[in-house]
Amino acid sequence: MAGDPVRRFLEVFGRAPDELLDRRTLAIPGLDGDEATFLAGADHDYDVDRHDAFEVRPAETALLVIDLQEDFVRPASPMCQPEALRQLGRIRSLLDVCRQIGVPAVFTAATYLAERLNDTPAYCAPVAAGRLRAGSAGTEIAAELGVRSDEHVIRTKHTYDAFHGTELDSLLRSWGVRTVVVCGTMTNYCCEATARGAFDRGYHVVFGSDVTATDSALSHVATLRTMRRGYARVMDVASIVEALRGPDRMYEQAAGTRLAAGEG
């Protein structure tokens, strides 16, 4: 069942095969088939890269390091994400490349207020118990990343989306940033919410596939698939570094393929 998108669809939505539209009823332009064909095509489309969506230009790019804080990377913390801890070295390498070539990095620090802003405490017991409160040691950026005095840490992030109610948008626009590279934790919460927030504000988004972490492989993959189909170029760290150092060969190849196919 796991490999059959039609069966999976029927199970999730509680439908029977005979409820799917046949090819005479389903008149979607360009579709040569029935609803089962449509579902299989849509499922495949979530795994299609769109590297021709935009070109990564280092001069107008910033790295967003999402919530890589002590409480998320220390094994003794109830909020620890072990994969985030394991990725710190990889993210530090990406960060060092950005520092070398002049791509600014912005760090976000999830900080929850004693006054209830939203329902996070109802969903997250450690937050309800006082973790990530302003001024607590757990809110500090992981020491391994070596935040520099000239780098910006956003401490007004009180919900998943790092753009909501913070200075992030104004800061990026003041730098002339048009593209953001998202890394950090958790993939399917703050990283995804921030990527969506960036997209909705008109930024190009690169979403790191192996520099984002969460506690569920299924959720991680689901976020990557959603990002890939409608929000971001999904790239591993090696590809991100190559594009930042230039030229953006993945973009050039994808754009060339599109032109060769006569798609504009």
C-alpha positions, 0 to 999 in steps of 0.5 A: 500500500505504501507504494501505491498512491491511489490505494493510499488516497482511498484509505486516507479519505475513506473512499471506495475505488468505484467512487473515483471519477472515470475518464469520461467524467473527469475532464481536466485539460491535458489529462489522458485518463481517469482519477486514478491516473490523475492521483498517480500523476499528482503524487509523482509531481511532489517529487519533481524538482523545480530548480529552474524556478529561480537562480541563487545569487549570493549577493542577494541571498541570506541564510536563515538558521532556525532555532538551533538553540541549546534546548533543541540540541542537548540530550538532557533537554526534554526538547532535544532533537537528536538529528539536529545535534548530529547536523550541527557540524554540517550546518556550521560548514554551510555557515562558514561558507556563507561567512567566507563569501559574504552571505549574511546569516540570521539566527532565530531563537524561539522564545515563549512568553509567560503571557500565552500568545497562542496554544503552543503550551497546550501542544508542547509540555516542555513549553508549558513547564517553562522551557524556552522562556525569555532569558533562560539558558536553553534559548541561547544559540548552540555554541557549536555554531559560534555566533559572531558579534556582527551576526543578527539573532532574532529573539522576538520569535514567539511562534513557528513562523520567524517572520511573524511579529519580528524584524526579520522581513525589514532586516532582509529587505534592508540588505537587498535580500531576495533569496533565503536558504532555510536550515535548522529545526524542526523541519515540519514546524518552524522551518516549514512555517518560516519557509511559507512565510518567506514565500508569501512575502515574495522571497525565493526559498531554498529549503535544505534537505539535509540541514533541517531536522525533526523527530519523524522521517515521515513528517520530514519527507512530507515537508520536503515534498510540499516544499518541492511542489509549491514553495521552494527549491529543495537542495542538499548542503553540497548543492547549496554550497555549489550554488552559493559559490557560483555558478548555479549549475542546477538552475542553468541545467533545469532552465536549459532543459525547459528551453530545449523542450520549448516551454519558454 
